[in-house]
Amino acid sequence: MPYASTDRQPAPLQPGLVSVTFRQLPAESVVELAARAQLAAIEWGGDIHVPHGDLDLARHVAAMTADAGLDVACYGSYYRLGHSSAEGLAPETVVETAAALGAPTIRVWAGRIGSDEADPAYWDAVVTDARRVAELAGAAGMTVSFEYHRNTLTDTRESARRLLGELADVPIRTLWQPAPERDRAENLGDLRDVLPWLHHVHVFTWTATRERLPLADGLEDWAAYLDVASDGGARYALLEFVADDSPVQFADDAATLVTAMGAPRPGNR
C-alpha cells in the first residue's frame, strides 16, 4: 500500500502556480500575480526564488505567501536522486529549506536518465537516495514527491509504478503532468495508475513538439484530467510554463483553470 500521508492540505482540488513559470520575476511579483488571478497556492522553486540553504529568505517567502492568502503547495527542489548529493547539494539542506518555507512536500527528480537506459545499479542508487531524502523529510513532517517526467525513472507508467512500489514504506508520493506526445487516453491511464500516490498536478497545454499554447486550447483534455485528479484527496492543480512566459497569458490561463474548477477565491476558503 502507498505511504499514508499526513500532509497539511486544504480540500478539494484547488488552482495554483509553479513559481518557475516566472523565473524572470521576483518572488513578490509571483505572489501578486497568483493572488490577482484568484489562485490558492504556489509551488516555490529552489533554483531562483527560494535557493537551497537560504533559510531567512525561505521564511520571508513563506510569510509573504501567507500574507497574500495563499498556501505553499510544494518546494520544487530540483534535487536529482542519485546525482545531486555527489554534486554538492546535501539532502539535509534541501529538507531544511523546505521546512523553513513551510512546504508540505519536496519535489525531486527520479534521476537523470530514462527508465529504458537505467541498469540495476542506477535503480539502486536512485531508490537508496530517495529513501534517504524521504526519511529526512518525514522526520520534519513532510513528504517527498517525484516529478513525473521524461528522462527519469518516472517516464513510463510501469517504471513510475515500480519506483513508487519499491518505496511504499517511506513518505514518497508523486506529482503528475501529461506527456504532450501522448494522447488523452494514454495520459489518463498514466494518471489513474498513480492516483493512490498522487500529490499535485502540473497544468499546461503543449503540442507534441512542446510548443506552448493557451490552456483553453486543451480544455477538453484538462476537464478529463482534473476530473480524475479530484478523486481521492486534497490536491492542487498548478499552472506551469505559459506561452511566451507572458503574465497576460498566465492571467487568461488562470481564469480558464479557475472557471473550469469552479474554485473559490483564496480568501473565501
Stockholm file with secondary structure:
# STOCKHOLM 1.0

chainA/1-269         MPYASTDRQPAPLQPGLVSVTFRQLPAESVVELAARAQLAAIEWGGDIHVPHGDLDLARHVAAMTADAGLDVACYGSYYRLGHSSAEGLAPETVVETAAALGAPTIRVWAGRIGSDEADPAYWDAVVTDARRVAELAGAAGMTVSFEYHRNTLTDTRESARRLLGELADVPIRTLWQPAPERDRAENLGDLRDVLPWLHHVHVFTWTATRERLPLADGLEDWAAYLDVASDGGARYALLEFVADDSPVQFADDAATLVTAMGAPRPGNR
#=GR chainA/1-269 SS CCCCCCCCCCSSCEEEEEGGGGTTSCHHHHHHHHHHTTCCEEEEETTTTSCTTCHHHHHHHHHHHHHTTCEEEEEEEEEETTTTTTTTCCHHHHHHHHHHHTCSEEEEECCSSCTTTCCHHHHHHHHHHHHHHHHHHHHTTCEEEECCCTTSTTSSHHHHHHHHHHTTTSSEEEEECCCTTSCHHHHHHHHHHHGGGEEEEEECEECTTCCEECGGGGHHHHHHHHHHHTSSSCCEEEECCCGGGCHHHHHHHHHHHHHHHTCCCGGGC
#=GC SS_cons         CCCCCCCCCCSSCEEEEEGGGGTTSCHHHHHHHHHHTTCCEEEEETTTTSCTTCHHHHHHHHHHHHHTTCEEEEEEEEEETTTTTTTTCCHHHHHHHHHHHTCSEEEEECCSSCTTTCCHHHHHHHHHHHHHHHHHHHHTTCEEEECCCTTSTTSSHHHHHHHHHHTTTSSEEEEECCCTTSCHHHHHHHHHHHGGGEEEEEECEECTTCCEECGGGGHHHHHHHHHHHTSSSCCEEEECCCGGGCHHHHHHHHHHHHHHHTCCCGGGC
//
